[in-house]
Amino acid sequence: MPAPKARRVSSKPAAAPLINPTAEEAERLQRIWNQQMLASCKAKGRPEQAEENTVTPLTQATYSANSGGSYSPLETVEISADGCIVPTHRASFCGADDRQPAVARIRIYTRGTGFYKPRSVVHISDKPAKALPLNLDAIEAETRQAIADAGEPATLGGAVYDPALMRIKRYRASTSQGEVVLFYNGRKIERYGDTIRRTESGEYRGHDDDYWHTVARRVLSEAQELAA
């Protein structure tokens, strides 16, 4: 009799826990989303476009009766450690998946939202609530700083270039087309075209981090010299 085959272990990560945030934390998360929208609009030079949203309190029966289906305004989303909604799809169809890992799932209400108005956090009023696995104090502080920095040019501030303060955001429109946006200390430096080449292993890769650190160091140092 043949030995039973071992069951394959799924490589798919376990789903983040579904949490009904407390009324207080739902309000704080909503405030963070409103502030993040303001920072985003301000960075584009149009802070007046940002609209605020409010928490949607519902009973479990009301949520269940109106959720589900392709056109339902009620849905469950994943959120990452920075309080942001994790995108359903990654930014590019090729290359590394740069989405942040999910730490929790929450319910949201989408009707009345848009490009400049964030989703509404749902609080189920007749269901047990739990604390969100987020450092809300730190996120609020970072968001306030992001609003202050939005639209302001990146600078060294008279200090020496610190690689730990530089962030690279990569975009891949296709296998051979790519762009990067460089940030320093939370402020945008510039958007650049990336050169994508096929490696000996058959992978398509753009410039590595060291290359972009060299670009950032040069641009920021030149700007500091001109300002002196």
Secondary structure, 3 states (H helix, E strand, C coil): CCCCCCCCCCCCCCCCCECCECHHHHHHHHHHHHHHHHHHHHHCCCHHHCCCCCCEEECHHHHHHHECCCCCCEEEEEEECCCCECCCCCCCCCCCCCCCCEEEEEEEECCCCECCECCEEEEECCCCCECCCCCHHHHHHHHHHHHHHCCCCCCCCCCCCCHHHEEEEEEECCCCEEEEEEEECCEEEEEEEEECEECCCCCEECCCHHHHHHHHHHHHHHHHHHHC
